Amino acid sequence: MQITKHANGLLSIYFTAGYPHINSTLEIAKALEAAGADFLEIGFPYSDPVADGPTIQHSSEVALKNGMTLKVLFEQLKDLREHVQIPVFLMGYVNPVIQFGVEAFCKACKEVGVNGTIIPDLPMYEYEELYQPIFEENGISNIFLVTPQTSESRIRKIDDLSTSFIYLLSSNATTGKQLDIQDQAASYFQRIKDMDLKNPFIIGFGIHDSHTFSKATSYANGAIVGTAFVKLLAEDDYLDRIPAFIQSIKS
């Protein structure tokens, strides 16, 4: 159930656990799989989400007010694999993971069937020196991020440490900024593609419609939609609107 390099045009959807309602998480995951999403990123909310734009920041604030915590999330996901077969990754910041306990966190991920984690503010050296054995013992992939400024040597190090996919940020902006693939961005994507990495790479930040998804997946194995989907969750009939949303991105 890991992401394969041979797959192309993969669509990942990000949403925040506990938003818009405390018990929304599993029903949204089920609806996304049924609508054709290829894998999911479930965000666990944090009070200081520095890399997130206003839409996802707001969803985190609401989720925290609703009572979402890692403990609650793992309880909600205990039946995940009875309903959802596609890969699922948890995304969030390192502080809640440290507070929960890294070993307990990885064990809980394994128990509920989570495939991996995306923790943008976990330094690579810290992961390698302190936590890598814990992640590997539990079969949890840690996903590393690459930006336009990441050196080739660091990218190859990330490729060596990775066991699922590499998260390629379209820019250094926060989430929610629209993707604008000009010559500079296209050159950056092509540079990564030409490195012939062993892991697939997935482009995130700024993917919001079929045009940006198509552009991104012409370079990468897949792309991630976050802010545009979280905006949809503010609508009363969000579950009914998910199939059309997924179709509009993939068409």
N, C-alpha and C positions, 0 to 999 in steps of 0.2 A: 504493500500500500504506500510505498514511497514514490516520490516524483521521479520519472525516468527521463533521461536526456533525449531519448528517441521520440518522446511525445512533443507535439507542437500545438500552438493555439490554445494552451490551457488557460482556463479562467479561474482565478481564485477570488473569493469574496471575503472582505474583512467586515466584521461587525463587533460591537461592544457587548460583552456579556452583561445581562441585567438591564439592557436598554431595548425598547422603551419601557418595558416592565420587568420586574424582578424574575418572572418565570418565562420570559420570552426566548431564552437562549436555545433550548432544544427544539422548540417549534420552528424557529427561524432556520436552524441547521437542517432540519428535515425538509423544509420547504425549498431551501437552496439546492439540496441534492436532487430533489424531485424535478426542479426546474432546469437542471443541467450544469450547475457549477461543478468544476472538476476537483477542487479542494478548498478548504475553509481556513480562515484565520480568525480565531475568536479572541478578542482583546479582553484582558482583565484590567479593570479600571484602576487608575492611580490619580492621586490628588494633584500631581505636578507633571502633567504629560507634555514635556518641553518640545518634543518633536512633532506634536500634533497640531493641526490647524483648528480653527474655532468649532467646526462641526463635530469633530471627534472629541475635542475637549469637552464640549457640552454633553455629549453622550456619556462620557466618563463621569461627569458631575452628577448627571441624573442617575446613572447606575449606582454610584456610591450612596446617593440619597435613598435609593431604593433598597439598599442593604447588601449590595453585591460585594463579596469578598472571595478570595481564593478558596476558602473552606466551603462557602456556599456553592461556588462554581463546580468544584469537584463533586459535591453532592448531587448537583443537577446533572452532571455528565456520567453518573454511574451507570446509566442505561444507554449511553451514547451509541454503543456498537450494536444494540438491538434495533436501532432505527437508521443509523447513518453508516455507510460503507466507505465513502470517499475519505482521503487523508484529511486530518484535522490538526492544526497547529495552534498553540496558544501564543499570543503576542502581548507583551507588556514590558514594564520597567523592572529593574533588578531589585529595588527596595522591597516590594511585597514578597518576592521570591526569597530574599534573605530572611525576612521576618517569618515567613512560613517554614523556612528551613530548606536548603537546596536538596538535601537527600529526600526529605519528606515530599517535596514538590515533584521530584523526578519519579519517585515511587507512585505518587498519586496519578501522575500523567500515564504511567504504564498501566496502572490498575483500570483506568477508565478508557484506555485505548487511544490516547493522544499520541500522534506520531512524532511531534517535535515542538520546539519553542523558538520564538523570535524575541530576543531581549536586546534591543538596540544599545542600551547603555552598559551592557556587560562587556568589559574590555577583553579582547582576544587573549592577551597574556594571562589574565586572571582565570578565564575559562580553562586555558591549557594547563596552568599550574595547579589550580585548586579543584576544578569541578569536572573536567573531562571524564575521569574514570566513573564518576557517579552517573553522568548522563549515559555513558556507553554501557554500564552495567544494567541500566534499565531500558536500553534500546531507544533512547530519546535523542533525536537529532537536534543539534543546536544550529540555527540558521544565522549566518553572518551577513552583514550589510556591506555593500560596496558603493562608493560615491564617485563622481567624476574626478575627484582628487586622489583617490586611492592608488597607490603605486603598484606597479606590476608585481614586485616582489611580495607585497602584502596580499595581493589578490591570489597569487599562487600558494601562499601560506594558507589562506582561507580555503582554497580549493582542496588542499591536503587535509585540513581539519574537518571538512564538510562531509556529510553522509546522506544528504537529501538534495538540497538545492541552495543556490546563492541568491540572495535578495539584492537586486541591482536597483539602487535609487536613481530615479530619472534626473534628480537634481539635489542640491543641498537645501532646498526649501522645505517648509513644513508640509504636512499632508494637506490635500485640498487644493493645492496650486495646480492649475490645468497644465497638462503636458503640451509643450510646444517644441516639436521635433524640428529644430533648425539644423544647420550644418554642423554646429558644435556638438549638439546632443547626438546626432546621427553618427558623427565621427567617434564619439565616446562609446556608443553601443557597438559599433563595428569593431572597435579596438578590443572590446571584451570578447566578442564573437570570434575574432581572429586568434585569440589566445588558445582556443581549442581546449577549454577546461574539461576536466573529467565529470564535473557536476553540471546539471542543467542550471540555467539562470533565469530568474523571473523578474520582470520589471514592475516596480511599484512607484507610487506617488504621481498623481495627475492623470491616471487612466479613468475616464468617465463616460465614454461612449464608444460606439463601434469603430469610429475613425481612429481614436487614440489607441484602442485595443489592437486594431489591425496593424497600425504603425509599430507598436511595441513588439507584437509577436512576429513581425517580419525580421526582427533581430534576435528575439529571445524565445525560449520554449513556452513562455506564458506571461501573463500580466495579472496584476492585482487591482481590484476596484474596491475602494474603501469609502471615501467621503460621499461619493454619489449614492452609494447604497445606504449609508447611515442616514442621509437626508430622506430617503424613501421611508425609513422606519418611523419618521415623525408623522406619517399619514395614518389615519384611523384604520384604513383597509390595507395595511402594508403586506399582510400575508397573501391577499388576493392579487396584489400587484407584482409579486416576485417573479412569476413566470414570464410576464411581458418584459420586465426589466432585464432578466438574463438573456432573453431572446434579442432584445435591442442591442445588447453589447456584442453578442456572438454573431449576429446576422451580418 
